[in-house]
Amino acid sequence: MNNTLVTVEFGATPAEGRPVFRELAPAEHGLLQEHILRLSPESRLMRFGCPTSDYMLDRYCANQNQPTPVMCGVFIDGTLRGVIELRFGGNLPENSAEIGISVEDAWRSRGFGAKLMALAFEIAKERGLTLLEMNFVPHNGPVRRLARRFGGVLSNQMGLVRARFTLAADAASPIDAPVAA
């Protein structure tokens, strides 16, 4: 299993600085909580599928007694503005992970979610994962579009939508595929 960190830079947006997309080192995982606390209440609901208290966020971000997640983020002027997580364990099959993604409100509609998904898929393949799952609330249109764009098979699961992605080691990333509405 390859555990090297991945860094990718995309084109600059002059007024906002250069977005840098990269994997977070485990020592940087504390940045996740700062990012989540900057999300609006609606964005937190979209990310977690239910209202979240600060206590719940503390426990989630501490990741106690859980396998260490893989996190990739987009940094603008050194601040984490979007993150995608690959979380392991629980009821997931071997060689699989659950995806969680969030982008701060002011940084949406710039393609950051798609680039984070592409980076997460690349890392998942490098680490030998064969299945990714993502759960989201039915009215989360941006995540639904991402799931479709990346070839997810969608199903309804007790009030949530589950997207399942089967990874083939030799498949190209769908980052350049058109976004379906």
Contacts in CASP RR format, 6 or more apart in sequence:
PFRMAT RR
TARGET T0000
AUTHOR 0000-0000-0000
METHOD contacts of the structure
MODEL  1
MNNTLVTVEFGATPAEGRPVFRELAPAEHGLLQEHILRLSPESRLMRFGC
PTSDYMLDRYCANQNQPTPVMCGVFIDGTLRGVIELRFGGNLPENSAEIG
ISVEDAWRSRGFGAKLMALAFEIAKERGLTLLEMNFVPHNGPVRRLARRF
GGVLSNQMGLVRARFTLAADAASPIDAPVAA
1 127 0 8 1.000
1 128 0 8 1.000
2 126 0 8 1.000
2 127 0 8 1.000
3 127 0 8 1.000
5 22 0 8 1.000
5 23 0 8 1.000
5 25 0 8 1.000
6 22 0 8 1.000
6 23 0 8 1.000
6 72 0 8 1.000
6 119 0 8 1.000
6 122 0 8 1.000
6 123 0 8 1.000
7 20 0 8 1.000
7 21 0 8 1.000
7 22 0 8 1.000
7 23 0 8 1.000
8 20 0 8 1.000
8 21 0 8 1.000
8 22 0 8 1.000
8 115 0 8 1.000
8 119 0 8 1.000
9 18 0 8 1.000
9 19 0 8 1.000
9 20 0 8 1.000
9 21 0 8 1.000
10 19 0 8 1.000
10 21 0 8 1.000
10 115 0 8 1.000
11 18 0 8 1.000
11 19 0 8 1.000
12 18 0 8 1.000
12 19 0 8 1.000
13 19 0 8 1.000
13 110 0 8 1.000
16 76 0 8 1.000
16 77 0 8 1.000
17 76 0 8 1.000
17 77 0 8 1.000
18 76 0 8 1.000
19 74 0 8 1.000
19 75 0 8 1.000
19 76 0 8 1.000
19 81 0 8 1.000
19 110 0 8 1.000
19 112 0 8 1.000
20 74 0 8 1.000
20 75 0 8 1.000
20 78 0 8 1.000
21 72 0 8 1.000
21 73 0 8 1.000
21 74 0 8 1.000
21 75 0 8 1.000
21 112 0 8 1.000
21 115 0 8 1.000
21 116 0 8 1.000
21 119 0 8 1.000
22 72 0 8 1.000
22 73 0 8 1.000
22 75 0 8 1.000
22 119 0 8 1.000
23 70 0 8 1.000
23 71 0 8 1.000
23 72 0 8 1.000
23 73 0 8 1.000
23 119 0 8 1.000
23 123 0 8 1.000
24 31 0 8 1.000
24 32 0 8 1.000
24 71 0 8 1.000
24 72 0 8 1.000
24 73 0 8 1.000
24 80 0 8 1.000
24 83 0 8 1.000
26 68 0 8 1.000
28 71 0 8 1.000
29 61 0 8 1.000
29 63 0 8 1.000
29 68 0 8 1.000
29 69 0 8 1.000
29 71 0 8 1.000
30 61 0 8 1.000
31 80 0 8 1.000
31 83 0 8 1.000
32 61 0 8 1.000
32 71 0 8 1.000
32 80 0 8 1.000
32 83 0 8 1.000
32 85 0 8 1.000
33 57 0 8 1.000
33 58 0 8 1.000
33 61 0 8 1.000
34 80 0 8 1.000
35 80 0 8 1.000
35 81 0 8 1.000
35 82 0 8 1.000
35 83 0 8 1.000
35 102 0 8 1.000
35 104 0 8 1.000
36 44 0 8 1.000
36 47 0 8 1.000
36 57 0 8 1.000
36 61 0 8 1.000
36 102 0 8 1.000
37 54 0 8 1.000
37 57 0 8 1.000
38 104 0 8 1.000
39 47 0 8 1.000
39 102 0 8 1.000
39 104 0 8 1.000
39 105 0 8 1.000
40 105 0 8 1.000
41 51 0 8 1.000
43 102 0 8 1.000
43 104 0 8 1.000
43 105 0 8 1.000
44 51 0 8 1.000
44 52 0 8 1.000
45 51 0 8 1.000
45 52 0 8 1.000
45 137 0 8 1.000
46 102 0 8 1.000
46 136 0 8 1.000
46 137 0 8 1.000
46 140 0 8 1.000
46 143 0 8 1.000
47 100 0 8 1.000
47 101 0 8 1.000
47 102 0 8 1.000
48 60 0 8 1.000
49 135 0 8 1.000
49 136 0 8 1.000
49 137 0 8 1.000
49 160 0 8 1.000
52 60 0 8 1.000
63 69 0 8 1.000
66 87 0 8 1.000
66 88 0 8 1.000
66 89 0 8 1.000
67 87 0 8 1.000
67 88 0 8 1.000
67 89 0 8 1.000
69 85 0 8 1.000
69 86 0 8 1.000
69 87 0 8 1.000
69 88 0 8 1.000
70 85 0 8 1.000
70 86 0 8 1.000
70 97 0 8 1.000
70 120 0 8 1.000
70 123 0 8 1.000
70 124 0 8 1.000
70 127 0 8 1.000
71 83 0 8 1.000
71 84 0 8 1.000
71 85 0 8 1.000
71 86 0 8 1.000
72 83 0 8 1.000
72 84 0 8 1.000
72 116 0 8 1.000
72 119 0 8 1.000
72 120 0 8 1.000
72 123 0 8 1.000
73 80 0 8 1.000
73 82 0 8 1.000
73 83 0 8 1.000
73 84 0 8 1.000
73 116 0 8 1.000
73 119 0 8 1.000
74 80 0 8 1.000
74 81 0 8 1.000
74 82 0 8 1.000
74 83 0 8 1.000
74 103 0 8 1.000
74 107 0 8 1.000
74 112 0 8 1.000
74 113 0 8 1.000
74 115 0 8 1.000
74 116 0 8 1.000
75 81 0 8 1.000
76 107 0 8 1.000
81 103 0 8 1.000
81 104 0 8 1.000
81 107 0 8 1.000
81 112 0 8 1.000
82 101 0 8 1.000
82 102 0 8 1.000
82 103 0 8 1.000
82 104 0 8 1.000
82 107 0 8 1.000
82 112 0 8 1.000
82 113 0 8 1.000
82 116 0 8 1.000
83 101 0 8 1.000
83 102 0 8 1.000
83 116 0 8 1.000
84 99 0 8 1.000
84 100 0 8 1.000
84 101 0 8 1.000
84 113 0 8 1.000
84 116 0 8 1.000
84 117 0 8 1.000
84 119 0 8 1.000
84 120 0 8 1.000
85 99 0 8 1.000
85 100 0 8 1.000
85 101 0 8 1.000
86 97 0 8 1.000
86 98 0 8 1.000
86 99 0 8 1.000
86 120 0 8 1.000
86 123 0 8 1.000
86 124 0 8 1.000
86 129 0 8 1.000
86 132 0 8 1.000
87 97 0 8 1.000
87 98 0 8 1.000
87 99 0 8 1.000
87 100 0 8 1.000
88 96 0 8 1.000
88 97 0 8 1.000
88 98 0 8 1.000
92 98 0 8 1.000
92 131 0 8 1.000
92 133 0 8 1.000
93 131 0 8 1.000
95 128 0 8 1.000
95 129 0 8 1.000
95 130 0 8 1.000
95 131 0 8 1.000
96 129 0 8 1.000
96 130 0 8 1.000
96 131 0 8 1.000
96 132 0 8 1.000
96 133 0 8 1.000
97 124 0 8 1.000
97 129 0 8 1.000
97 131 0 8 1.000
97 132 0 8 1.000
97 133 0 8 1.000
98 132 0 8 1.000
98 133 0 8 1.000
98 134 0 8 1.000
98 135 0 8 1.000
99 117 0 8 1.000
99 120 0 8 1.000
99 132 0 8 1.000
99 133 0 8 1.000
99 134 0 8 1.000
100 134 0 8 1.000
101 113 0 8 1.000
101 116 0 8 1.000
101 117 0 8 1.000
101 134 0 8 1.000
101 143 0 8 1.000
101 146 0 8 1.000
103 112 0 8 1.000
103 113 0 8 1.000
103 116 0 8 1.000
108 142 0 8 1.000
113 142 0 8 1.000
113 146 0 8 1.000
114 146 0 8 1.000
114 149 0 8 1.000
114 175 0 8 1.000
114 179 0 8 1.000
115 175 0 8 1.000
117 146 0 8 1.000
117 149 0 8 1.000
117 150 0 8 1.000
117 175 0 8 1.000
118 173 0 8 1.000
118 174 0 8 1.000
118 175 0 8 1.000
120 132 0 8 1.000
121 132 0 8 1.000
121 150 0 8 1.000
121 165 0 8 1.000
121 167 0 8 1.000
121 173 0 8 1.000
122 173 0 8 1.000
124 132 0 8 1.000
124 167 0 8 1.000
125 167 0 8 1.000
125 169 0 8 1.000
125 171 0 8 1.000
128 167 0 8 1.000
128 169 0 8 1.000
129 167 0 8 1.000
130 166 0 8 1.000
130 167 0 8 1.000
131 164 0 8 1.000
131 165 0 8 1.000
131 166 0 8 1.000
131 167 0 8 1.000
132 164 0 8 1.000
132 165 0 8 1.000
132 167 0 8 1.000
133 162 0 8 1.000
133 163 0 8 1.000
133 164 0 8 1.000
133 165 0 8 1.000
134 143 0 8 1.000
134 147 0 8 1.000
134 162 0 8 1.000
134 163 0 8 1.000
134 165 0 8 1.000
135 157 0 8 1.000
135 160 0 8 1.000
135 161 0 8 1.000
135 162 0 8 1.000
135 163 0 8 1.000
136 143 0 8 1.000
136 144 0 8 1.000
136 147 0 8 1.000
136 160 0 8 1.000
136 161 0 8 1.000
136 163 0 8 1.000
137 159 0 8 1.000
137 160 0 8 1.000
137 161 0 8 1.000
138 144 0 8 1.000
138 156 0 8 1.000
138 159 0 8 1.000
138 160 0 8 1.000
138 161 0 8 1.000
140 161 0 8 1.000
144 154 0 8 1.000
144 161 0 8 1.000
145 179 0 8 1.000
145 180 0 8 1.000
145 181 0 8 1.000
147 154 0 8 1.000
147 161 0 8 1.000
147 163 0 8 1.000
147 165 0 8 1.000
148 154 0 8 1.000
148 180 0 8 1.000
149 174 0 8 1.000
149 177 0 8 1.000
149 178 0 8 1.000
149 179 0 8 1.000
149 180 0 8 1.000
150 165 0 8 1.000
150 174 0 8 1.000
151 165 0 8 1.000
151 174 0 8 1.000
152 163 0 8 1.000
152 164 0 8 1.000
152 165 0 8 1.000
153 163 0 8 1.000
153 164 0 8 1.000
153 165 0 8 1.000
153 166 0 8 1.000
154 161 0 8 1.000
154 162 0 8 1.000
154 163 0 8 1.000
155 161 0 8 1.000
155 162 0 8 1.000
155 164 0 8 1.000
156 162 0 8 1.000
END
